Amino acid sequence: MATQLNRKRAYEPPAIPDRLYFKIGDVARLCGVETYVLRFWESQFPQLKPNKSGTGQRLYRRRDVELALEIKRLVHAEGYTLAGARAALGQEQRRQTQRQETRGGQQADSIPVAGQNKRSDAVAAAIGRARAELREIAGLLGSPVQPPARRRSRLATIRAASGSLFPS
């Protein structure tokens, strides 16, 4: 039992690279789990919502990676069930909201924190779609230009040497 407690305290999260987006394989490697586990966690934890690119590929932001690491810590190191981990994350989120309200009230534009997160997620999704469209346009512009097709004359020339009105 003592070794189990030591293992819980000794958990060190891995260093997260300084990038804007992470693919699901990168997040799986950082967390030390399979990609299907992350997809399952998305269905079980409403807080874990990665953006999707125009091609449907999951794009995790840094806070999504941190949340996945926290879920892994709660479930694997602390021994929580998924329902218990969901409740613990909900409590932590409520505590952070209360701390922000006691420090100086709500945000300057009086939008609750949850609304602020939804707005930033919507902005990030719109930026992702715009990037995908720009990549598509750049691909079209980068492709080689084909010369226009030559026009054929509508009238067929009749060879005078054949001596016949119907060429063979």
OpenMM code with the backbone's topology and positions (N, CA, C; nanometers):
from openmm import Vec3, app, unit

residues = "MET ALA THR GLN LEU ASN ARG LYS ARG ALA TYR GLU PRO PRO ALA ILE PRO ASP ARG LEU TYR PHE LYS ILE GLY ASP VAL ALA ARG LEU CYS GLY VAL GLU THR TYR VAL LEU ARG PHE TRP GLU SER GLN PHE PRO GLN LEU LYS PRO ASN LYS SER GLY THR GLY GLN ARG LEU TYR ARG ARG ARG ASP VAL GLU LEU ALA LEU GLU ILE LYS ARG LEU VAL HIS ALA GLU GLY TYR THR LEU ALA GLY ALA ARG ALA ALA LEU GLY GLN GLU GLN ARG ARG GLN THR GLN ARG GLN GLU THR ARG GLY GLY GLN GLN ALA ASP SER ILE PRO VAL ALA GLY GLN ASN LYS ARG SER ASP ALA VAL ALA ALA ALA ILE GLY ARG ALA ARG ALA GLU LEU ARG GLU ILE ALA GLY LEU LEU GLY SER PRO VAL GLN PRO PRO ALA ARG ARG ARG SER ARG LEU ALA THR ILE ARG ALA ALA SER GLY SER LEU PHE PRO SER".split()
positions = [
    Vec3(0.0819, -0.1191, 0.0000),
    Vec3(0.0000, 0.0000, 0.0000),
    Vec3(0.0867, 0.1261, 0.0000),
    Vec3(0.1973, 0.1201, 0.0733),
    Vec3(0.2861, 0.2365, 0.0813),
    Vec3(0.3484, 0.2674, -0.0538),
    Vec3(0.3820, 0.1640, -0.1298),
    Vec3(0.4402, 0.1889, -0.2619),
    Vec3(0.3388, 0.2529, -0.3544),
    Vec3(0.2108, 0.2202, -0.3355),
    Vec3(0.1083, 0.2799, -0.4188),
    Vec3(0.0968, 0.4297, -0.3890),
    Vec3(0.1049, 0.4696, -0.2636),
    Vec3(0.0985, 0.6107, -0.2284),
    Vec3(0.2190, 0.6861, -0.2839),
    Vec3(0.3364, 0.6222, -0.2761),
    Vec3(0.4558, 0.6867, -0.3301),
    Vec3(0.4430, 0.7067, -0.4809),
    Vec3(0.3857, 0.6089, -0.5491),
    Vec3(0.3669, 0.6207, -0.6931),
    Vec3(0.2727, 0.7359, -0.7261),
    Vec3(0.1687, 0.7555, -0.6439),
    Vec3(0.0739, 0.8637, -0.6679),
    Vec3(0.1424, 0.9994, -0.6556),
    Vec3(0.2260, 1.0149, -0.5556),
    Vec3(0.2931, 1.1425, -0.5329),
    Vec3(0.4047, 1.1674, -0.6339),
    Vec3(0.4594, 1.0622, -0.6899),
    Vec3(0.5745, 1.0757, -0.7792),
    Vec3(0.5339, 1.1038, -0.9236),
    Vec3(0.4062, 1.1223, -0.9514),
    Vec3(0.3617, 1.1445, -1.0889),
    Vec3(0.4128, 1.2795, -1.1391),
    Vec3(0.4872, 1.2767, -1.2471),
    Vec3(0.5381, 1.3974, -1.3114),
    Vec3(0.4814, 1.4048, -1.4521),
    Vec3(0.4024, 1.5077, -1.4833),
    Vec3(0.3504, 1.5179, -1.6197),
    Vec3(0.4637, 1.5474, -1.7177),
    Vec3(0.4539, 1.4957, -1.8392),
    Vec3(0.5597, 1.5228, -1.9382),
    Vec3(0.5568, 1.6683, -1.9835),
    Vec3(0.6681, 1.7142, -2.0358),
    Vec3(0.6755, 1.8504, -2.0881),
    Vec3(0.5962, 1.8575, -2.2184),
    Vec3(0.5127, 1.9584, -2.2290),
    Vec3(0.4307, 1.9761, -2.3489),
    Vec3(0.5041, 2.0713, -2.4422),
    Vec3(0.5291, 2.0316, -2.5671),
    Vec3(0.5980, 2.1208, -2.6613),
    Vec3(0.5183, 2.2490, -2.6833),
    Vec3(0.5863, 2.3542, -2.7195),
    Vec3(0.5231, 2.4840, -2.7416),
    Vec3(0.4706, 2.4909, -2.8851),
    Vec3(0.3488, 2.4405, -2.9034),
    Vec3(0.2839, 2.4429, -3.0351),
    Vec3(0.1403, 2.4874, -3.0172),
    Vec3(0.0796, 2.5342, -3.1253),
    Vec3(-0.0583, 2.5792, -3.1191),
    Vec3(-0.1543, 2.4606, -3.1211),
    Vec3(-0.1304, 2.3645, -3.2104),
    Vec3(-0.2183, 2.2488, -3.2231),
    Vec3(-0.1377, 2.1196, -3.2155),
    Vec3(-0.2029, 2.0140, -3.1666),
    Vec3(-0.1433, 1.8813, -3.1583),
    Vec3(-0.2390, 1.7833, -3.2241),
    Vec3(-0.1854, 1.6906, -3.3023),
    Vec3(-0.2678, 1.5848, -3.3601),
    Vec3(-0.2921, 1.4790, -3.2543),
    Vec3(-0.3914, 1.3940, -3.2771),
    Vec3(-0.4303, 1.2957, -3.1766),
    Vec3(-0.3160, 1.1988, -3.1456),
    Vec3(-0.2346, 1.1649, -3.2443),
    Vec3(-0.1213, 1.0760, -3.2207),
    Vec3(-0.0179, 1.1386, -3.1286),
    Vec3(0.0040, 1.2698, -3.1452),
    Vec3(0.0989, 1.3410, -3.0587),
    Vec3(0.0492, 1.3417, -2.9137),
    Vec3(-0.0805, 1.3678, -2.8967),
    Vec3(-0.1380, 1.3726, -2.7625),
    Vec3(-0.1340, 1.2335, -2.6993),
    Vec3(-0.1603, 1.1306, -2.7798),
    Vec3(-0.1560, 0.9936, -2.7281),
    Vec3(-0.0152, 0.9596, -2.6794),
    Vec3(0.0873, 1.0008, -2.7549),
    Vec3(0.2252, 0.9756, -2.7129),
    Vec3(0.2588, 1.0509, -2.5846),
    Vec3(0.2155, 1.1771, -2.5760),
    Vec3(0.2424, 1.2566, -2.4556),
    Vec3(0.1761, 1.1961, -2.3325),
    Vec3(0.0524, 1.1482, -2.3499),
    Vec3(-0.0234, 1.0935, -2.2371),
    Vec3(0.0133, 0.9484, -2.2079),
    Vec3(0.0704, 0.8804, -2.3042),
    Vec3(0.1032, 0.7395, -2.2846),
    Vec3(-0.0181, 0.6487, -2.2948),
    Vec3(-0.1147, 0.6867, -2.3776),
    Vec3(-0.2336, 0.6045, -2.3994),
    Vec3(-0.2539, 0.5885, -2.5499),
    Vec3(-0.3444, 0.5005, -2.5875),
    Vec3(-0.3770, 0.4804, -2.7286),
    Vec3(-0.4738, 0.5889, -2.7757),
    Vec3(-0.4818, 0.6075, -2.9059),
    Vec3(-0.5696, 0.7113, -2.9608),
    Vec3(-0.7170, 0.6807, -2.9334),
    Vec3(-0.7536, 0.5536, -2.9311),
    Vec3(-0.8946, 0.5211, -2.9067),
    Vec3(-0.9348, 0.5586, -2.7645),
    Vec3(-0.8389, 0.5611, -2.6720),
    Vec3(-0.8685, 0.6018, -2.5342),
    Vec3(-0.9032, 0.7504, -2.5318),
    Vec3(-0.8288, 0.8303, -2.6056),
    Vec3(-0.8581, 0.9739, -2.6126),
    Vec3(-0.9951, 0.9984, -2.6740),
    Vec3(-1.0276, 0.9246, -2.7803),
    Vec3(-1.1600, 0.9410, -2.8416),
    Vec3(-1.2702, 0.9012, -2.7438),
    Vec3(-1.2460, 0.7971, -2.6636),
    Vec3(-1.3438, 0.7559, -2.5632),
    Vec3(-1.3574, 0.8633, -2.4557),
    Vec3(-1.2449, 0.9196, -2.4110),
    Vec3(-1.2495, 1.0249, -2.3095),
    Vec3(-1.3279, 1.1453, -2.3598),
    Vec3(-1.3198, 1.1744, -2.4902),
    Vec3(-1.3968, 1.2855, -2.5459),
    Vec3(-1.5465, 1.2629, -2.5255),
    Vec3(-1.5898, 1.1371, -2.5353),
    Vec3(-1.7329, 1.1080, -2.5169),
    Vec3(-1.7714, 1.1093, -2.3694),
    Vec3(-1.6759, 1.0888, -2.2790),
    Vec3(-1.7055, 1.0798, -2.1362),
    Vec3(-1.6858, 1.2121, -2.0618),
    Vec3(-1.6010, 1.2993, -2.1116),
    Vec3(-1.5707, 1.4252, -2.0444),
    Vec3(-1.6113, 1.5408, -2.1356),
    Vec3(-1.7164, 1.6133, -2.0991),
    Vec3(-1.7618, 1.7228, -2.1864),
    Vec3(-1.6596, 1.8354, -2.1992),
    Vec3(-1.5659, 1.8456, -2.1044),
    Vec3(-1.4648, 1.9513, -2.1114),
    Vec3(-1.3631, 1.9251, -2.2222),
    Vec3(-1.3452, 1.7998, -2.2617),
    Vec3(-1.2436, 1.7629, -2.3608),
    Vec3(-1.3075, 1.7648, -2.4998),
    Vec3(-1.2937, 1.8777, -2.5679),
    Vec3(-1.3524, 1.8948, -2.7014),
    Vec3(-1.2479, 1.9519, -2.7963),
    Vec3(-1.1685, 1.8666, -2.8606),
    Vec3(-1.0707, 1.9211, -2.9558),
    Vec3(-1.1405, 1.9730, -3.0812),
    Vec3(-1.0772, 2.0695, -3.1455),
    Vec3(-1.1293, 2.1201, -3.2724),
    Vec3(-1.1063, 2.0149, -3.3797),
    Vec3(-1.1801, 2.0272, -3.4887),
    Vec3(-1.1576, 1.9372, -3.6017),
    Vec3(-1.1228, 2.0206, -3.7237),
    Vec3(-1.0263, 1.9706, -3.7995),
    Vec3(-0.9845, 2.0429, -3.9205),
    Vec3(-1.0893, 2.0213, -4.0288),
    Vec3(-1.0669, 2.0831, -4.1424),
    Vec3(-1.1587, 2.0671, -4.2548),
    Vec3(-1.1684, 1.9235, -4.3017),
    Vec3(-1.0645, 1.8450, -4.2777),
    Vec3(-1.0641, 1.7042, -4.3180),
    Vec3(-1.1139, 1.6130, -4.2065),
    Vec3(-1.1557, 1.6714, -4.0920),
    Vec3(-1.2090, 1.5914, -3.9827),
    Vec3(-1.1043, 1.5425, -3.8843),
    Vec3(-0.9806, 1.5874, -3.8998),
    Vec3(-0.8744, 1.5438, -3.8095),
    Vec3(-0.8817, 1.6240, -3.6798),
    Vec3(-0.8679, 1.5550, -3.5671),
    Vec3(-0.8750, 1.6214, -3.4372),
    Vec3(-0.7502, 1.7065, -3.4149),
    Vec3(-0.7736, 1.8302, -3.3725),
    Vec3(-0.6645, 1.9222, -3.3432),
    Vec3(-0.6792, 1.9674, -3.1984),
    Vec3(-0.5896, 1.9187, -3.1126),
    Vec3(-0.5936, 1.9499, -2.9704),
    Vec3(-0.5141, 2.0764, -2.9438),
    Vec3(-0.5683, 2.1641, -2.8611),
    Vec3(-0.4951, 2.2814, -2.8155),
    Vec3(-0.4201, 2.2443, -2.6883),
    Vec3(-0.3354, 2.3338, -2.6422),
    Vec3(-0.2547, 2.3064, -2.5230),
    Vec3(-0.3425, 2.2743, -2.4017),
    Vec3(-0.4518, 2.3486, -2.3826),
    Vec3(-0.5375, 2.3221, -2.2667),
    Vec3(-0.6063, 2.1871, -2.2780),
    Vec3(-0.6341, 2.1412, -2.4019),
    Vec3(-0.6903, 2.0069, -2.4206),
    Vec3(-0.5878, 1.9006, -2.3807),
    Vec3(-0.4615, 1.9236, -2.4160),
    Vec3(-0.3558, 1.8290, -2.3800),
    Vec3(-0.3400, 1.8253, -2.2281),
    Vec3(-0.3413, 1.9436, -2.1657),
    Vec3(-0.3304, 1.9489, -2.0201),
    Vec3(-0.4470, 1.8768, -1.9538),
    Vec3(-0.5667, 1.8932, -2.0100),
    Vec3(-0.6845, 1.8263, -1.9557),
    Vec3(-0.6728, 1.6746, -1.9719),
    Vec3(-0.6244, 1.6289, -2.0861),
    Vec3(-0.6060, 1.4847, -2.1071),
    Vec3(-0.5032, 1.4290, -2.0085),
    Vec3(-0.3970, 1.5035, -1.9821),
    Vec3(-0.2978, 1.4595, -1.8831),
    Vec3(-0.3579, 1.4545, -1.7426),
    Vec3(-0.4435, 1.5510, -1.7122),
    Vec3(-0.5094, 1.5522, -1.5810),
    Vec3(-0.6061, 1.4340, -1.5679),
    Vec3(-0.6787, 1.4038, -1.6746),
    Vec3(-0.7688, 1.2878, -1.6726),
    Vec3(-0.6880, 1.1605, -1.6517),
    Vec3(-0.5763, 1.1503, -1.7229),
    Vec3(-0.4927, 1.0310, -1.7067),
    Vec3(-0.4404, 1.0209, -1.5635),
    Vec3(-0.3979, 1.1331, -1.5062),
    Vec3(-0.3490, 1.1310, -1.3685),
    Vec3(-0.4584, 1.0856, -1.2722),
    Vec3(-0.5791, 1.1407, -1.2896),
    Vec3(-0.6885, 1.1042, -1.1994),
    Vec3(-0.7245, 0.9571, -1.2117),
    Vec3(-0.7330, 0.9090, -1.3354),
    Vec3(-0.7794, 0.7716, -1.3574),
    Vec3(-0.6690, 0.6700, -1.3294),
    Vec3(-0.5508, 0.6934, -1.3819),
    Vec3(-0.4445, 0.5930, -1.3711),
    Vec3(-0.3657, 0.6037, -1.2408),
    Vec3(-0.3242, 0.7262, -1.2032),
    Vec3(-0.2381, 0.7402, -1.0855),
    Vec3(-0.3184, 0.7481, -0.9555),
    Vec3(-0.4293, 0.8200, -0.9571),
    Vec3(-0.5076, 0.8392, -0.8352),
    Vec3(-0.6122, 0.7292, -0.8155),
    Vec3(-0.6445, 0.6556, -0.9194),
    Vec3(-0.7388, 0.5449, -0.9071),
    Vec3(-0.8849, 0.5847, -0.9123),
    Vec3(-0.9170, 0.7021, -0.9667),
    Vec3(-1.0562, 0.7440, -0.9805),
    Vec3(-1.1256, 0.6610, -1.0882),
    Vec3(-1.2562, 0.6451, -1.0729),
    Vec3(-1.3356, 0.5915, -1.1836),
    Vec3(-1.3586, 0.7071, -1.2806),
    Vec3(-1.4134, 0.6782, -1.3980),
    Vec3(-1.4394, 0.7864, -1.4937),
    Vec3(-1.5413, 0.8852, -1.4369),
    Vec3(-1.6442, 0.8333, -1.3699),
    Vec3(-1.7443, 0.9219, -1.3100),
    Vec3(-1.6809, 1.0077, -1.1997),
    Vec3(-1.5944, 0.9480, -1.1191),
    Vec3(-1.5260, 1.0226, -1.0146),
    Vec3(-1.4328, 1.1282, -1.0707),
    Vec3(-1.3614, 1.0946, -1.1766),
    Vec3(-1.2720, 1.1910, -1.2410),
    Vec3(-1.3527, 1.3058, -1.3016),
    Vec3(-1.4680, 1.2738, -1.3611),
    Vec3(-1.5550, 1.3764, -1.4188),
    Vec3(-1.6014, 1.4726, -1.3085),
    Vec3(-1.6404, 1.4165, -1.1936),
    Vec3(-1.6848, 1.4994, -1.0813),
    Vec3(-1.5695, 1.5840, -1.0277),
    Vec3(-1.4511, 1.5251, -1.0154),
    Vec3(-1.3348, 1.5990, -0.9650),
    Vec3(-1.2991, 1.7142, -1.0582),
    Vec3(-1.3046, 1.6912, -1.1889),
    Vec3(-1.2753, 1.7986, -1.2843),
    Vec3(-1.3817, 1.9079, -1.2767),
    Vec3(-1.5073, 1.8680, -1.2564),
    Vec3(-1.6148, 1.9663, -1.2428),
    Vec3(-1.5964, 2.0526, -1.1196),
    Vec3(-1.5549, 1.9909, -1.0086),
    Vec3(-1.5287, 2.0672, -0.8859),
    Vec3(-1.4136, 2.1646, -0.9061),
    Vec3(-1.3082, 2.1189, -0.9711),
    Vec3(-1.1928, 2.2051, -0.9955),
    Vec3(-1.2313, 2.3232, -1.0831),
    Vec3(-1.3159, 2.2990, -1.1822),
    Vec3(-1.3606, 2.4062, -1.2708),
    Vec3(-1.4441, 2.5077, -1.1930),
    Vec3(-1.5308, 2.4588, -1.1028),
    Vec3(-1.6119, 2.5492, -1.0205),
    Vec3(-1.5230, 2.6316, -0.9273),
    Vec3(-1.4199, 2.5692, -0.8710),
    Vec3(-1.3284, 2.6421, -0.7827),
    Vec3(-1.2567, 2.7534, -0.8586),
    Vec3(-1.2119, 2.7246, -0.9789),
    Vec3(-1.1432, 2.8269, -1.0586),
    Vec3(-1.2363, 2.9422, -1.0914),
    Vec3(-1.3610, 2.9116, -1.1216),
    Vec3(-1.4590, 3.0159, -1.1515),
    Vec3(-1.4813, 3.1034, -1.0288),
    Vec3(-1.4924, 3.0411, -0.9120),
    Vec3(-1.5116, 3.1176, -0.7889),
    Vec3(-1.3900, 3.2052, -0.7591),
    Vec3(-1.2700, 3.1535, -0.7804),
    Vec3(-1.1480, 3.2322, -0.7576),
    Vec3(-1.1460, 3.3548, -0.8474),
    Vec3(-1.1842, 3.3372, -0.9724),
    Vec3(-1.1837, 3.4503, -1.0654),
    Vec3(-1.2865, 3.5549, -1.0234),
    Vec3(-1.4018, 3.5098, -0.9760),
    Vec3(-1.5050, 3.6045, -0.9348),
    Vec3(-1.4628, 3.6805, -0.8098),
    Vec3(-1.3934, 3.6159, -0.7167),
    Vec3(-1.3516, 3.6844, -0.5947),
    Vec3(-1.2346, 3.7788, -0.6199),
    Vec3(-1.1548, 3.7550, -0.7226),
    Vec3(-1.0398, 3.8416, -0.7527),
    Vec3(-1.0809, 3.9742, -0.8122),
    Vec3(-1.1900, 3.9798, -0.8821),
    Vec3(-1.2238, 4.1083, -0.9430),
    Vec3(-1.3530, 4.1016, -1.0205),
    Vec3(-1.4400, 4.0177, -0.9827),
    Vec3(-1.5649, 4.0066, -1.0551),
    Vec3(-1.5462, 3.9291, -1.1829),
    Vec3(-1.6464, 3.9419, -1.2680),
    Vec3(-1.6403, 3.8691, -1.3944),
    Vec3(-1.5482, 3.9407, -1.4907),
    Vec3(-1.5345, 3.8863, -1.6091),
    Vec3(-1.4485, 3.9422, -1.7129),
    Vec3(-1.4917, 4.0856, -1.7435),
    Vec3(-1.4035, 4.1611, -1.8077),
    Vec3(-1.4311, 4.3013, -1.8369),
    Vec3(-1.5548, 4.3191, -1.9239),
    Vec3(-1.5771, 4.2276, -2.0168),
    Vec3(-1.6937, 4.2387, -2.1037),
    Vec3(-1.8125, 4.1633, -2.0468),
    Vec3(-1.8084, 4.1291, -1.9186),
    Vec3(-1.9148, 4.0630, -1.8422),
    Vec3(-1.9675, 3.9357, -1.9073),
    Vec3(-1.8798, 3.8595, -1.9684),
    Vec3(-1.9147, 3.7290, -2.0231),
    Vec3(-1.8660, 3.6248, -1.9247),
    Vec3(-1.9517, 3.5295, -1.8864),
    Vec3(-1.9039, 3.4254, -1.7949),
    Vec3(-1.7894, 3.3469, -1.8568),
    Vec3(-1.7083, 3.2829, -1.7709),
    Vec3(-1.5901, 3.2103, -1.8173),
    Vec3(-1.6293, 3.1012, -1.9156),
    Vec3(-1.7370, 3.0271, -1.8877),
    Vec3(-1.7793, 2.9203, -1.9790),
    Vec3(-1.8137, 2.9775, -2.1157),
    Vec3(-1.8820, 3.0940, -2.1194),
    Vec3(-1.9146, 3.1573, -2.2468),
    Vec3(-1.7905, 3.2040, -2.3195),
    Vec3(-1.6931, 3.2508, -2.2432),
    Vec3(-1.5668, 3.2947, -2.3015),
    Vec3(-1.4968, 3.1778, -2.3688),
    Vec3(-1.4960, 3.0604, -2.3041),
    Vec3(-1.4326, 2.9421, -2.3617),
    Vec3(-1.5039, 2.8999, -2.4889),
    Vec3(-1.6369, 2.9048, -2.4895),
    Vec3(-1.7116, 2.8668, -2.6102),
    Vec3(-1.6807, 2.9622, -2.7241),
    Vec3(-1.6707, 3.0924, -2.6907),
    Vec3(-1.6418, 3.1908, -2.7948),
    Vec3(-1.5029, 3.1673, -2.8516),
    Vec3(-1.4033, 3.1430, -2.7650),
    Vec3(-1.2677, 3.1214, -2.8147),
    Vec3(-1.2593, 2.9908, -2.8938),
    Vec3(-1.3366, 2.8898, -2.8551),
    Vec3(-1.3405, 2.7660, -2.9330),
    Vec3(-1.4005, 2.7908, -3.0708),
    Vec3(-1.5058, 2.8722, -3.0767),
    Vec3(-1.5687, 2.9030, -3.2049),
    Vec3(-1.4727, 2.9820, -3.2940),
    Vec3(-1.3998, 3.0748, -3.2349),
    Vec3(-1.3015, 3.1526, -3.3114),
    Vec3(-1.1907, 3.0615, -3.3629),
    Vec3(-1.1427, 2.9713, -3.2762),
    Vec3(-1.0367, 2.8791, -3.3175),
    Vec3(-1.0853, 2.7868, -3.4288),
    Vec3(-1.2105, 2.7428, -3.4217),
    Vec3(-1.2654, 2.6573, -3.5275),
    Vec3(-1.2761, 2.7347, -3.6589),
    Vec3(-1.3190, 2.8602, -3.6514),
    Vec3(-1.3292, 2.9422, -3.7726),
    Vec3(-1.1908, 2.9649, -3.8338),
    Vec3(-1.0923, 2.9881, -3.7504),
    Vec3(-0.9552, 3.0062, -3.8003),
    Vec3(-0.9057, 2.8776, -3.8651),
    Vec3(-0.9369, 2.7630, -3.8045),
    Vec3(-0.8975, 2.6341, -3.8627),
    Vec3(-0.9592, 2.6123, -3.9994),
    Vec3(-1.0890, 2.6471, -4.0126),
    Vec3(-1.1549, 2.6326, -4.1433),
    Vec3(-1.0926, 2.7268, -4.2466),
    Vec3(-1.0630, 2.8508, -4.2052),
    Vec3(-1.0024, 2.9465, -4.2971),
    Vec3(-0.8650, 2.8984, -4.3426),
    Vec3(-0.7880, 2.8419, -4.2502),
    Vec3(-0.6572, 2.7879, -4.2876),
    Vec3(-0.6708, 2.6758, -4.3891),
    Vec3(-0.7682, 2.5871, -4.3667),
    Vec3(-0.7885, 2.4758, -4.4593),
    Vec3(-0.8249, 2.5275, -4.5981),
    Vec3(-0.9120, 2.6297, -4.6027),
    Vec3(-0.9499, 2.6868, -4.7328),
    Vec3(-0.8299, 2.7534, -4.7999),
    Vec3(-0.7475, 2.8235, -4.7213),
    Vec3(-0.6298, 2.8880, -4.7786),
    Vec3(-0.5299, 2.7855, -4.8319),
    Vec3(-0.5156, 2.6735, -4.7617),
    Vec3(-0.4279, 2.5670, -4.8119),
    Vec3(-0.4796, 2.5134, -4.9448),
    Vec3(-0.6117, 2.4965, -4.9542),
    Vec3(-0.6714, 2.4468, -5.0786),
    Vec3(-0.6473, 2.5460, -5.1929),
    Vec3(-0.6648, 2.6739, -5.1646),
    Vec3(-0.6418, 2.7768, -5.2669),
    Vec3(-0.4950, 2.7782, -5.3077),
    Vec3(-0.4055, 2.7683, -5.2108),
    Vec3(-0.2624, 2.7657, -5.2420),
    Vec3(-0.2284, 2.6436, -5.3272),
    Vec3(-0.2925, 2.5314, -5.3010),
    Vec3(-0.2702, 2.4117, -5.3824),
    Vec3(-0.3167, 2.4317, -5.5255),
    Vec3(-0.4316, 2.4980, -5.5410),
    Vec3(-0.4809, 2.5255, -5.6760),
    Vec3(-0.3888, 2.6221, -5.7497),
    Vec3(-0.3413, 2.7234, -5.6792),
    Vec3(-0.2519, 2.8199, -5.7425),
    Vec3(-0.1148, 2.7600, -5.7716),
    Vec3(-0.0732, 2.6639, -5.6938),
    Vec3(0.0581, 2.6031, -5.7118),
    Vec3(0.0606, 2.4967, -5.8200),
    Vec3(-0.0554, 2.4497, -5.8647),
    Vec3(-0.0573, 2.3462, -5.9684),
    Vec3(-0.0179, 2.4074, -6.1024),
    Vec3(0.0462, 2.3277, -6.1897),
    Vec3(0.0899, 2.3820, -6.3196),
    Vec3(-0.0303, 2.4234, -6.4044),
    Vec3(-0.0113, 2.5329, -6.4798),
    Vec3(-0.1176, 2.5858, -6.5658),
    Vec3(-0.1156, 2.5105, -6.6979),
    Vec3(-0.2311, 2.4604, -6.7381),
    Vec3(-0.2400, 2.3898, -6.8658),
    Vec3(-0.2762, 2.4899, -6.9752),
    Vec3(-0.2111, 2.4788, -7.0930),
    Vec3(-0.2442, 2.5722, -7.2011),
    Vec3(-0.3873, 2.5449, -7.2507),
    Vec3(-0.4525, 2.6480, -7.3028),
    Vec3(-0.5898, 2.6278, -7.3513),
    Vec3(-0.5898, 2.5315, -7.4706),
    Vec3(-0.6964, 2.4556, -7.4835),
    Vec3(-0.7077, 2.3577, -7.5922),
    Vec3(-0.7165, 2.4298, -7.7266),
    Vec3(-0.6537, 2.3701, -7.8299),
    Vec3(-0.6589, 2.4292, -7.9634),
    Vec3(-0.7962, 2.4079, -8.0234),
    Vec3(-0.8414, 2.5077, -8.0938),
    Vec3(-0.9716, 2.4959, -8.1595),
    Vec3(-0.9539, 2.4268, -8.2933),
    Vec3(-1.0416, 2.3394, -8.3211),
    Vec3(-1.0417, 2.2731, -8.4527),
    Vec3(-1.1397, 2.3448, -8.5435),
    Vec3(-1.1069, 2.3442, -8.6684),
    Vec3(-1.1995, 2.4076, -8.7615),
    Vec3(-1.3208, 2.3174, -8.7792),
    Vec3(-1.4322, 2.3771, -8.8048),
    Vec3(-1.5565, 2.3005, -8.8159),
    Vec3(-1.5693, 2.2318, -8.9518),
    Vec3(-1.5044, 2.2842, -9.0507),
    Vec3(-1.5165, 2.2276, -9.1848),
    Vec3(-1.3981, 2.1356, -9.2118),
    Vec3(-1.4281, 2.0232, -9.2660),
    Vec3(-1.3215, 1.9309, -9.3026),
    Vec3(-1.2732, 1.9667, -9.4422),
    Vec3(-1.1461, 1.9597, -9.4612),
    Vec3(-1.0920, 1.9906, -9.5943),
    Vec3(-1.1012, 1.8655, -9.6799),
    Vec3(-1.1354, 1.8852, -9.8018),
    Vec3(-1.1473, 1.7743, -9.8962),
    Vec3(-1.0202, 1.7718, -9.9794),
    Vec3(-0.9645, 1.6529, -9.9807),
    Vec3(-0.8429, 1.6393, -10.0605),
    Vec3(-0.8802, 1.6304, -10.2075),
    Vec3(-0.8173, 1.7124, -10.2855),
    Vec3(-0.8468, 1.7161, -10.4289),
    Vec3(-0.7844, 1.5972, -10.4989),
    Vec3(-0.6815, 1.5398, -10.4425),
    Vec3(-0.6103, 1.4305, -10.5079),
    Vec3(-0.6922, 1.3019, -10.5076),
    Vec3(-0.7859, 1.2873, -10.4192),
    Vec3(-0.8570, 1.1599, -10.4105),
    Vec3(-0.9588, 1.1473, -10.5230),
    Vec3(-1.0119, 1.2585, -10.5725),
    Vec3(-1.1068, 1.2544, -10.6804),
    Vec3(-1.2450, 1.2138, -10.6368),
    Vec3(-1.2689, 1.2031, -10.5125),
    Vec3(-1.3985, 1.1593, -10.4617),
    Vec3(-1.4504, 1.2644, -10.3635),
    Vec3(-1.5814, 1.2753, -10.3565),
    Vec3(-1.6386, 1.3670, -10.2614),
    Vec3(-1.6294, 1.3135, -10.1170),
    Vec3(-1.6225, 1.1832, -10.1036),
    Vec3(-1.6159, 1.1216, -9.9712),
    Vec3(-1.4766, 1.0669, -9.9483),
    Vec3(-1.4017, 1.1326, -9.8626),
    Vec3(-1.2648, 1.0834, -9.8370),
    Vec3(-1.2694, 0.9506, -9.7631),
    Vec3(-1.1713, 0.8698, -9.7879),
    Vec3(-1.1701, 0.7379, -9.7240),
    Vec3(-1.0787, 0.7309, -9.6068),
] * unit.nanometer
topology = app.Topology()
chain = topology.addChain("A")
for resn in residues:
    res = topology.addResidue(resn, chain)
    for name in ("N", "CA", "C"):
        topology.addAtom(name, app.Element.getBySymbol(name[0]), res)
